[in-house]
């Protein structure tokens, strides 16, 4: 009886142990790792070499998480006795660059190892595989340079312009301003006539001779119109002074004529003679009493004498032949009238 109870107890212990083992095995089966699917943006890093090169064992050194732009080492361990051209081992992807290749010398018949230094230029997940493989390795990730929660700094130009560049820009600006001002100045000069294309003025005595001849032809002194004669004589002499000495004599008094001729640096004798004739003419034509014919003839003689003494030489100015001939005839008639003491009419 006692033996039966011991056997029953042993059976219960064995059953409990069997149940515990079964539960442990079931828990291990449920906790077995299941490979997670690769992310959608996973790319393939394919390695290759010359034709006929056997597949090596690929190992990434030091760490599985890489960083954008930082080089990492990839070890390719080829089987013993394999013929390998180390320079042909490369990465076949446009987002990664091979920085260097190192092939360790090994004795004949030993395994050959080639170490590649790679620099990635794409953040995100990737898989490593040898060309021609249908199954790639585990998923690895290339981390970015910034923390995922950090914001990028604003983009700034790292190059600072030197001081010489600013000086060069200032010099160029001044050159442009000078060129524009020069162009405007030349354009203004072209728009303003400089007198080079204008015809030379005729000698002043030519017009004065025709004016005096017309004045004598009207016979004002014979008709007793002495004051009108003096007004016309004064106007003719002022036109002569304006044309001969280049100033607005028609709009000036005798005093203003003296100041203008002095400013233009004409000879003092010319200034005194012109002012004397104008002053004498003003005194006669504005006198309360009527002007006498003798006074008119006397003043005409002064005007003719002054014009004759200051005649310009014709060699400096081309004069049309018809104008010169008419003026010479008028001047001869005026001189004859003055010499004959007549105040009007033609000689």
Secondary structure, DSSP 8 states (H G I E B T S, - for coil): -HHHHHHHHHHHHHHHHHHHHHHHHHHHHHTS-------TT-EEEEEE-STT----EEEE-S-SEEETT-EEEEEEEE-TT----GGG-EE--TTEEEEEEEE----TTS-EEEEEEEEE---EEEEEEETT-SS---EEEEE-SS-TT--------S----HHHHHHHHHHHHHHHHHHHHHHHHHHHHHS--SSSS-----HHHHHHHHHHHHHHTTTTTTT-HHHHHHHHHHHHHHHHHHHHTS-GGG--HHHHHHHHHHTT--HHHHHHHHHHHHHHHHHHTSSS---HHHHHHHHHHHHHHHHHT---GGGS---HHHHHHHHHHHHHHHHHHHTT-SSS--
